[in-house]
């Protein structure tokens, strides 16, 4: 009986994983850009099953992952690119002319709160890389750039947008 129960459990996990993998690389909510709404946390269709595959790849989209060199960066945003050249000249006031995307993703001075602009550039840079490389990421590259620039108006706006980027980065597969 225990063997039968174990086999049933294995088949359930296998089926839920396969169901999740079927919609894993599609756009969230459909093929059109206008339908990129909120999903159930699984990549793919709105009704995709959350399964075992989603718990195995934790951290593939975080700033720590991108700064580790585990995956090549997209050619459109090299590691040496200055933050102000990628996000626009409005960001030069907060981040200066020398901060690169790699430096932004490796920053650790955002830990413990109190530095919302640091957290914003750290998670915004990772979100931009994810927008270029991860199909189904909830933000497009132009959205990440626009949202980061809009959040530079105040510490409250920066903290709120940094949280949104962090959530998207951590829930990405």
N, C-alpha and C positions, 0 to 999 in steps of 0.2 A: 504494500500500500504506500509506503514511504517513497519507493522508487517511482511509482505512478504519479504521486504528488510532485516529486522533483521534476519529472519529465513534463508534467503540465505547466509547472512554473517556468521551465526553460522555454517551452513553446510560446507561452504568453509573452515573455520578454523578447523572444526572437520576433514574433509577429508585431509587437508594438515598435520595436526598433526598425523593422522593415517598413512599417507604415509611416514612421517619422522620416525615414530616408527617402521615401518616394517624393515628398514635397520639400526636401531640405534645401535645394538650390534654386528654387523658383522665387519670384518676387512675392512679397507678403501681400496677400489679398488678390492676386491676379496679375495679368500681364501689363495692364496700363499703369502709367505713372500716377494718375489721379487716385487710384485705388490702393495706395500704399498706406493703409490704416494700421490700427493696432491689431496684433494677432494674439493668440493664446500663449505666447512665449516660444512657440515652436516656429522654426523658419519654414516658409512654404505657405500653404493655404491656411485660411482662418480655422479650419477644422482639423488640422494635422494633429496627430497624436503626439503628446510629449512622451518620449521614450528613453531608453537606455543611452542612445547615441548622444543625447543632449547633455548628459552628465559626464561624459568622458572627455570632452574637449574644453575644459574650463580654462579660461585665461588666454585663448587664442587671439583675442582682439584688444587686450588691455595695453596700456602704455608700457608696462613691464615686458610684455611679449615683444612689442615692436622694438624696444631698446635692446633686447637680448641678441638680435641678429639671427633668430631662429628661422626667419623667412625673409627672402629678399624684398626690399622696398620697391614700390612701383616707380618706374622711370619718370613719371610726371612730377613726383615730389621726392627728390633725392634727400638723403639724410643731411647733407650739408646745406640744404636750402634754408635761407633765413626766414624766420617766422613772418616778418613784415612783408617779405616778397611773396609769400604764399597766401597770407590772409589779408594783405592790404596795408597801405601806409598808415591807417588809423591805429594799427596795433603797435607801431613803433614807439608811441608814447608810453605804453605800459611795459613793453618787453625789450626795447632797445634795438639797435641795428645788428647786433652780433649773435643773438640767440638763434640757434638752429633748431630744426624739427627734432633731431636726435637729442639735443640738449633738453628740449622741452619734454620729451617722453621719459628722460632719465631723472628728472627733478624729483627730489624727495622732500622738499621744504613745504609741501602742501599738507603733510600729515599733521593731524591734530586740529585742523580748521584754522580760521583766522587769516588765511591767504587765498581768498577766492580767485584772484586773477591768475595765480600760479596753477591752481587746480583746473581752471578754465583752459589755459593753454596746454596743459599736460593731457587732459582728456579730449580736448578739441583736436589736438594733433593726431591722437590715436583714432578718433572718430573720422577724421579726414582720410587717413590711411585705410581704414575699414570701408569707407564709402567707395574708395577706388578699387579695393581688392575683394570685398565680400559681397557676393550677390545676395540681395534681400536685406542688406543692412538698412535700418529704418531711415537713415538720412542720405541724401545725395551729396556729392562733394560741394556743390554750390550752396546747399542748405547749411552745411557745417560752417562754411566760410561766412555766410551772412549771419547766422545765429551767433557765432563767436564775436563778430564785430558789433552786433546789436547789444550783446551782453557786456561790452566794455563801458557802458554808461554809468554803472554803479556797482558797488560790491554785492548788493542784494541780487541784482540781475546776473552778475557773474557767478555767484554761488548757485543760483537756481539752474542756470544753463549748464554749469559744470556737473551738477548732479544728473541732469538729463543725459549728457554725454557719457558720464560714468555708467549709468544704468544701461544705456545702449551698448557700450563697449563690453560690459560684463555679461550681458545676456546674449551676446553674439556668439555664434558657433564657428 
